Amino acid sequence: METHYDLIIIGSGVAGLSAGVYASRYRMKVLIIGEVFGGETASAGNIENYPGVKSIDGFELASLIKEQAIALGVEVKNQKVEKVERNNTKHCFTVHTKDAAFNGNTLLFAVGTERRRLGLPNEKELTGKGVHYCVTCDGPVYSGETIVIVGGGDASVKGANLAAEYAKKVYLIIRGKDVTAEAINLEQLKKLRSKVEIIAETEVKELIGKERLEKIVLSKPLNGSTDLVIGGLFVEVGALPNVSLAQSLGVELDERGYIKVDNTMKTNVDGVFAAGDTVNHFGAFKQDITAAALGAVAATTAYGDHKIHGELCEYHGVPRMLPTR
């Protein structure tokens, strides 16, 4: 017998997992499906700004939320979603993976973002061979070596602080004049100036190497040369929202390319919601706490939508959704 879900959540990061916790407490039958468990949080390293927890590894935080969701009855599948469809004859969606299809009354996109690349020739070929996009994941491989981190935001500063623990030398290359990061991370960076050198108003122009990265070419000389021999290059220049699946259903995007939602996480398509880093609800401020909050709001709205379009057993601890004035 084919399983039908009240809510299908695409994305298993903090937003999707938190939505699953809330939706299951509303006694909705929930499926969370995602290719990369934990999203960006799983590879974030140590997290010290999540309320109630002094310090926790990102993968562990995501795992705890997943365990909570599963304990409440949520199904979690580690699969890549290849296509989503809407059944025009009823309030229903079908989510396709390579080997299966899942039907649901409502759909929530919590697919996060994808790391932005430099867009240089040879970048794809050298990815994983000296070019990386996660200092936490791959940085320790370069213990005792010289590495470069590209980017002037909080993620690059945190990456430099972490890399300084094992790298011999860290160059932080930024296009602007100054880095922009949380004060506590900037304070730590200043203490590491003997190991971390900021190269301002500079860009990486070329990646040199065949079997693996050997050196990079800078837009202006450093110590008399534009060539810089390094062990590894880490790109931390932001991310792009994953919106292709949502667009296939006719979901509108905002002016910055994020999924457009109202204050209740509704999209323009009835029965479709979005949450987490794939929406631009808090601008550039994208944290685990905001992802969790948006996921909770989206699940609550999906519950109200499902009460209209489908039968749902009463959950006595939760009041019925009041009609909007």
C-alpha positions in Angstrom: 0.0 0.0 0.0 1.3 3.4 -1.0 2.2 5.7 1.9 0.7 9.2 1.8 2.2 12.0 4.0 0.6 15.1 5.4 3.8 17.0 5.0 6.9 16.2 2.9 10.0 18.3 3.9 12.8 18.5 1.3 16.0 19.2 3.1 17.5 17.6 6.3 19.3 20.6 7.8 18.3 22.4 10.9 15.3 24.1 9.3 13.9 20.9 7.9 14.5 18.9 11.0 13.0 21.5 13.3 9.9 21.7 11.0 9.6 18.0 11.3 9.7 18.2 15.1 6.9 20.8 15.2 4.8 19.1 12.5 4.9 15.7 14.2 3.8 17.3 17.4 0.7 18.5 15.5 0.2 14.8 14.7 1.0 15.2 11.1 2.5 12.3 9.2 5.9 13.7 8.1 8.6 12.6 5.8 12.0 14.5 5.7 14.1 13.7 2.6 17.5 15.1 1.9 20.7 14.2 0.1 23.1 15.8 2.6 22.2 15.3 6.3 22.5 18.4 8.5 23.2 20.8 5.6 25.8 23.5 6.4 25.4 22.9 10.1 26.8 19.4 9.9 30.1 20.8 8.6 30.2 24.0 10.6 32.5 22.7 13.3 32.1 24.0 16.9 28.9 26.0 17.5 28.8 28.3 20.5 25.8 30.6 19.8 22.9 28.1 19.9 20.7 29.0 22.9 20.9 26.5 25.8 24.1 24.9 24.6 27.4 26.4 25.6 29.4 24.5 22.9 28.4 21.7 20.5 29.7 20.3 17.2 27.4 21.1 14.3 27.0 17.5 13.2 26.0 16.6 16.8 23.5 19.4 17.0 21.8 18.3 13.8 21.9 14.7 15.0 20.1 15.6 18.2 17.3 17.3 16.4 17.0 14.3 14.0 16.8 12.0 17.0 14.0 14.1 18.5 12.1 14.1 15.2 12.4 10.4 14.8 11.2 9.8 18.4 8.1 11.8 17.5 7.4 9.6 14.5 9.0 11.5 11.6 10.5 9.4 8.8 13.9 10.5 7.6 15.3 9.4 4.3 18.8 10.1 2.9 18.0 10.4 -0.8 18.4 13.0 -3.5 15.2 14.5 -4.8 15.2 14.6 -8.6 11.8 16.0 -9.4 8.6 17.4 -7.7 5.2 17.4 -9.3 1.8 18.9 -8.3 -1.4 16.9 -9.0 -3.7 19.5 -10.4 -6.9 17.5 -9.6 -6.3 17.7 -5.8 -4.2 19.2 -3.1 -1.3 16.8 -3.5 2.3 16.7 -4.5 4.6 13.9 -5.6 8.3 13.9 -4.8 10.5 11.7 -6.9 13.9 10.2 -6.1 15.9 7.9 -8.4 14.2 4.8 -7.1 10.9 5.9 -5.4 8.1 8.4 -5.3 6.4 9.9 -2.3 3.0 11.6 -2.1 2.0 14.4 0.3 -0.7 17.0 0.9 1.8 19.8 1.7 5.4 20.5 0.7 8.1 22.3 2.5 11.4 23.4 0.9 14.2 23.6 3.4 17.0 22.9 0.9 19.4 25.6 2.1 22.2 27.0 -0.1 25.1 25.8 -2.2 28.6 27.1 -1.7 29.5 29.8 -4.2 32.6 29.1 -6.3 35.2 31.4 -7.8 34.3 30.5 -11.3 37.9 30.0 -12.4 39.2 27.6 -15.1 40.4 24.4 -13.6 38.4 24.9 -10.4 36.1 22.0 -10.9 39.0 19.7 -11.9 41.0 20.6 -8.7 38.1 20.4 -6.3 39.1 18.0 -3.6 42.7 18.1 -4.9 43.8 21.2 -3.2 40.6 23.3 -3.7 38.0 23.1 -1.0 34.8 24.8 0.3 34.8 23.7 4.0 37.7 24.5 6.3 36.1 22.4 9.1 35.8 19.4 6.8 39.1 19.4 4.9 41.4 21.9 6.7 43.1 19.4 9.1 44.6 17.6 6.1 46.9 20.6 5.7 48.5 20.4 9.1 51.9 22.2 9.0 51.3 23.6 5.5 50.5 27.0 4.1 46.9 27.6 3.0 44.8 30.3 1.6 41.2 31.2 2.6 39.3 33.4 0.1 36.5 35.6 1.5 36.0 38.5 3.8 32.9 37.4 5.8 32.3 35.7 9.1 32.6 32.2 7.7 36.1 33.0 6.3 37.2 34.5 9.6 36.0 31.5 11.6 37.8 29.3 9.1 41.0 31.2 9.5 40.8 31.0 13.3 40.3 27.3 13.1 43.0 26.7 10.5 45.5 28.6 12.6 45.4 25.7 15.0 47.2 23.3 12.6 48.4 25.2 9.5 51.9 26.7 9.4 50.6 29.9 7.7 47.2 31.2 6.7 46.6 33.9 4.1 43.1 35.4 4.2 42.5 37.0 0.8 39.7 39.6 0.5 38.5 41.8 -2.3 37.7 44.8 0.0 39.7 46.7 2.5 38.4 45.0 5.7 36.8 41.8 6.8 33.3 41.7 8.2 32.6 39.3 11.0 31.1 38.9 14.5 33.1 40.8 17.0 34.1 37.8 19.0 35.6 36.1 15.9 37.4 39.3 14.9 38.9 39.5 18.4 40.2 36.0 18.1 41.6 36.7 14.6 43.6 39.7 15.9 45.3 37.4 18.4 46.5 35.2 15.5 48.2 37.8 13.4 51.5 36.0 13.7 50.0 33.1 11.8 47.2 34.7 9.8 48.0 37.4 7.3 45.2 39.4 5.7 45.8 40.3 2.0 43.3 43.1 1.2 42.0 44.3 -2.1 43.3 41.2 -3.8 41.7 38.4 -5.9 42.7 34.9 -7.0 43.0 35.0 -10.8 44.3 31.5 -11.6 44.6 28.1 -10.2 47.7 26.3 -11.3 48.1 22.5 -11.2 47.3 19.3 -13.1 46.9 16.4 -10.7 46.4 18.7 -7.7 46.7 22.4 -6.9 50.3 23.6 -6.9 50.0 27.4 -6.7 47.6 30.3 -7.3 48.1 33.6 -9.2 47.0 36.8 -7.4 45.7 40.0 -8.9 48.6 41.9 -7.4 52.1 41.0 -6.1 52.6 39.6 -2.6 56.2 39.7 -1.5 57.3 40.6 -5.0 55.4 38.0 -6.9 51.8 37.3 -8.1 52.5 33.5 -7.8 51.8 32.0 -4.4 52.7 28.3 -3.7 50.3 26.8 -1.2 49.1 23.5 0.1 45.4 24.2 -0.1 42.8 26.8 -1.1 39.5 27.2 0.8 36.7 29.3 -0.8 34.4 31.1 1.6 32.6 33.6 -0.6 29.0 33.0 0.3 26.4 30.7 -1.1 23.5 30.5 -3.5 20.0 29.3 -2.6 18.9 25.9 -4.0 15.7 26.9 -5.8 15.4 24.8 -9.0 13.0 22.3 -7.5 10.7 25.0 -6.2 10.8 26.9 -9.5 9.6 23.8 -11.3 6.4 24.2 -9.3 6.0 27.8 -10.2 7.3 29.2 -6.9 8.3 32.8 -7.1 11.7 34.1 -6.2 12.6 37.5 -4.7 14.9 40.0 -6.2 18.0 38.3 -4.8 17.0 34.8 -6.0 15.7 33.4 -2.8 12.3 31.7 -2.4 9.7 34.4 -1.8 7.6 33.8 1.3 5.3 35.8 3.5 5.6 36.1 7.3 4.1 32.6 7.7 6.5 30.9 5.3 3.8 30.5 2.6 4.9 30.7 -1.1 2.7 31.8 -3.9 1.8 28.2 -4.6 -1.0 26.8 -2.4 0.3 24.1 -0.1 4.0 24.9 -0.7 6.1 26.5 2.0 9.8 27.3 2.5 12.2 27.9 5.4 15.8 28.2 6.4 18.6 29.6 4.3 16.7 29.1 1.1 14.5 32.1 2.0 15.8 35.7 2.6 13.6 36.4 5.6 16.4 37.8 7.8 18.5 39.1 5.0 22.2 38.1 5.2 21.7 37.0 8.8 21.5 33.2 8.5 22.1 31.2 11.6 20.9 27.9 13.1 18.6 29.7 15.5 16.9 31.5 12.6 16.7 28.3 10.5 15.1 26.5 13.4 12.6 29.3 14.0 11.6 29.5 10.3 11.1 25.8 10.2 8.8 25.9 13.2 6.7 28.7 11.7 6.5 26.8 8.3 5.4 23.6 10.0 2.7 25.5 12.0 1.4 27.1 8.8 1.4 23.8 7.0 -0.6 22.3 9.8 -3.2 25.0 9.4 -3.3 24.5 5.6 -3.7 20.7 6.1 -6.6 21.3 8.5 -8.4 22.9 5.6 -7.5 20.4 2.9 -7.4 17.1 4.8 -8.5 15.3 7.9 -6.1 15.4 10.8 -6.4 13.8 14.2 -6.8 16.2 17.1 -3.7 17.0 19.1 -5.1 18.2 22.4 -2.0 20.1 23.4 -2.3 22.4 20.4 -5.2 24.8 19.7 -6.8 24.9 16.4 -5.5 27.5 13.9 -7.6 30.7 14.1 -8.8 32.2 10.8 -6.8 35.2 9.5 -8.6 38.4 9.9 
